[in-house]
Amino acid sequence: TGDLDLPDDKKVKFGAGDDLTIGHVSGVNVIDIVSDLFINHGSENCARFNDDGAVSLFHNNEQRLITSTSGITVSRNSDGNDTVLIVDNDSSDSASDSVVRISVGGTDQHSILQFGDSGDSNNGQIDYDHASVDMTFSVNGAQTYEMDAGAFHPVTDNVDDLGRSGQRWDDVRASNN
């Protein structure tokens, strides 16, 4: 009564060259397209799937997540507020953690977290070296401190200070055991 019912393994085809097919094939729901696919809700964009290109997701008609050959970009609000990447674990289970993991494919690679601005994409950096099992902290493009299994120490001997004039440590405790 007004519905279009198709048996399993049949498709609905649109366009002269079957530009869009929708079907239920071998127990799987399939949408197959030849070119771009836009999903809208009324006049609002929801998603864009570009042929051999980016996928974009929108919230309230503003682009928020864009894929590219180098990964994903999370975009900020058009009102100029901060860009925020949230890992939200709304579980009330105390054993349920939120984890942001930077994984690599081999044991001789680096996991790197960079901080930058419009003038310099590498103002600060935390670099974990999986081969040497150490972490290097860089400021203004220069390696400053390193942490390995034995110590947290400056990269260059006798150059960096701990604290500053007017911003000194109150107590420093050390052991020479």
C-alpha positions as CSV (number, residue, x, y, z in Angstrom):
1,T,0.0,0.0,0.0
2,G,2.2,2.8,-1.3
3,D,5.5,1.1,-0.4
4,L,8.1,-0.2,-2.9
5,D,9.0,-3.7,-1.7
6,L,11.9,-5.5,-3.2
7,P,13.2,-9.0,-2.4
8,D,16.7,-9.6,-1.1
9,D,19.6,-9.1,-3.6
10,K,17.6,-6.6,-5.7
11,K,18.5,-2.9,-6.3
12,V,16.8,0.3,-7.2
13,K,18.8,2.1,-9.9
14,F,18.8,5.8,-10.7
15,G,20.2,7.7,-13.7
16,A,21.0,6.7,-17.3
17,G,24.2,5.0,-16.3
18,D,23.0,3.6,-13.0
19,D,24.6,6.6,-11.3
20,L,23.0,5.7,-8.0
21,T,21.9,2.2,-6.8
22,I,20.4,1.4,-3.4
23,G,19.9,-2.2,-2.5
24,H,20.1,-5.0,0.1
25,V,22.6,-7.5,-1.2
26,S,23.8,-10.6,0.6
27,G,22.4,-9.3,3.9
28,V,24.2,-5.9,3.6
29,N,22.5,-2.6,2.9
30,V,24.4,-0.9,0.0
31,I,24.4,2.6,-1.5
32,D,26.6,2.7,-4.6
33,I,27.3,6.0,-6.4
34,V,29.2,7.0,-9.5
35,S,29.9,10.7,-8.5
36,D,29.5,13.0,-5.4
37,L,26.8,12.2,-2.8
38,F,25.2,15.0,-0.8
39,I,23.0,14.4,2.2
40,N,20.8,17.3,3.2
41,H,18.1,18.0,5.7
42,G,15.9,20.6,4.1
43,S,18.2,23.4,3.2
44,E,20.9,22.3,5.6
45,N,24.0,20.3,4.6
46,C,24.6,17.2,6.7
47,A,27.3,15.3,4.8
48,R,29.2,15.5,1.5
49,F,31.0,12.5,0.0
50,N,33.1,13.8,-2.9
51,D,34.2,11.4,-5.7
52,D,37.8,10.4,-5.1
53,G,38.0,13.2,-2.6
54,A,37.1,14.6,0.8
55,V,34.2,13.5,3.0
56,S,32.7,16.4,5.0
57,L,30.3,16.2,8.0
58,F,28.3,19.2,9.1
59,H,26.6,20.4,12.3
60,N,23.9,23.0,12.0
61,N,25.0,23.6,8.4
62,E,28.6,24.3,9.4
63,Q,31.4,22.0,8.2
64,R,33.0,20.3,11.2
65,L,35.0,17.3,10.1
66,I,36.8,16.9,6.8
67,T,38.9,14.0,5.6
68,S,41.9,14.4,3.3
69,T,44.8,12.3,2.1
70,S,46.8,13.3,5.2
71,G,44.0,12.5,7.8
72,I,41.1,14.5,9.2
73,T,40.6,18.1,10.1
74,V,38.2,19.2,12.8
75,S,37.1,22.8,12.0
76,R,36.0,25.5,14.4
77,N,32.7,27.3,14.5
78,S,32.2,30.2,12.1
79,D,31.6,32.4,15.2
80,G,35.3,32.3,15.9
81,N,35.2,30.1,19.0
82,D,38.0,27.7,19.7
83,T,38.4,24.4,17.8
84,V,37.8,21.6,20.3
85,L,38.4,17.9,19.8
86,I,36.4,16.1,22.5
87,V,36.9,12.5,23.4
88,D,33.7,12.0,25.4
89,N,33.3,9.0,27.6
90,D,29.9,9.5,29.2
91,S,30.0,6.1,31.0
92,S,29.4,6.2,34.7
93,D,31.7,3.1,35.0
94,S,34.8,4.2,37.0
95,A,36.9,1.7,35.0
96,S,35.9,3.2,31.7
97,D,38.7,5.6,30.6
98,S,38.9,8.1,27.7
99,V,42.1,7.5,25.7
100,V,43.6,9.5,22.9
101,R,46.2,7.2,21.3
102,I,48.7,8.1,18.6
103,S,49.7,4.7,17.1
104,V,52.3,3.9,14.5
105,G,52.8,0.8,12.4
106,G,56.3,-0.1,13.5
107,T,58.6,-0.1,16.5
108,D,61.1,2.3,14.9
109,Q,58.7,5.2,14.2
110,H,57.7,8.3,16.2
111,S,54.4,9.5,17.6
112,I,54.4,13.3,17.5
113,L,52.1,15.9,19.0
114,Q,52.7,19.4,17.5
115,F,51.6,22.8,18.5
116,G,51.6,25.6,16.0
117,D,50.0,28.8,14.8
118,S,49.4,30.5,11.4
119,G,53.0,31.6,11.2
120,D,54.8,28.4,12.3
121,S,53.4,24.9,12.3
122,N,56.0,23.7,14.8
123,N,56.2,26.1,17.7
124,G,56.1,23.2,20.2
125,Q,56.3,19.5,20.0
126,I,56.3,16.3,22.0
127,D,58.0,13.5,20.2
128,Y,57.9,9.9,21.4
129,D,60.6,7.7,19.8
130,H,59.4,4.1,19.8
131,A,62.9,2.8,18.9
132,S,64.8,4.5,21.7
133,V,61.8,4.6,24.0
134,D,62.3,8.2,24.9
135,M,60.2,11.4,24.7
136,T,61.6,14.8,23.5
137,F,60.0,18.1,24.3
138,S,60.7,20.9,21.8
139,V,60.0,24.7,22.2
140,N,60.2,27.1,19.3
141,G,61.4,24.4,17.0
142,A,64.4,23.3,19.2
143,Q,64.7,20.2,21.2
144,T,64.9,21.3,24.9
145,Y,64.2,18.4,27.2
146,E,64.2,14.6,27.0
147,M,62.7,11.9,29.2
148,D,63.8,8.4,29.0
149,A,63.5,5.4,31.3
150,G,66.2,6.8,33.6
151,A,65.7,10.6,33.8
152,F,64.1,13.8,32.7
153,H,67.0,16.0,31.5
154,P,68.0,18.8,29.2
155,V,69.1,17.9,25.7
156,T,72.2,20.1,25.9
157,D,74.4,19.9,29.0
158,N,74.9,23.1,31.1
159,V,72.6,25.3,29.0
160,D,69.0,25.3,30.4
161,D,67.9,26.5,33.8
162,L,65.3,25.0,36.1
163,G,63.1,28.0,36.9
164,R,63.7,31.7,36.2
165,S,64.4,34.9,38.0
166,G,61.1,35.7,39.7
167,Q,59.7,32.3,38.9
168,R,61.8,30.0,41.1
169,W,61.1,26.6,42.6
170,D,60.2,26.7,46.2
171,D,61.5,23.2,47.1
172,V,63.6,20.8,45.1
173,R,64.2,17.4,46.5
174,A,66.8,15.1,45.2
175,S,68.4,11.8,46.1
176,N,71.7,10.5,45.0
177,N,71.0,6.8,45.8
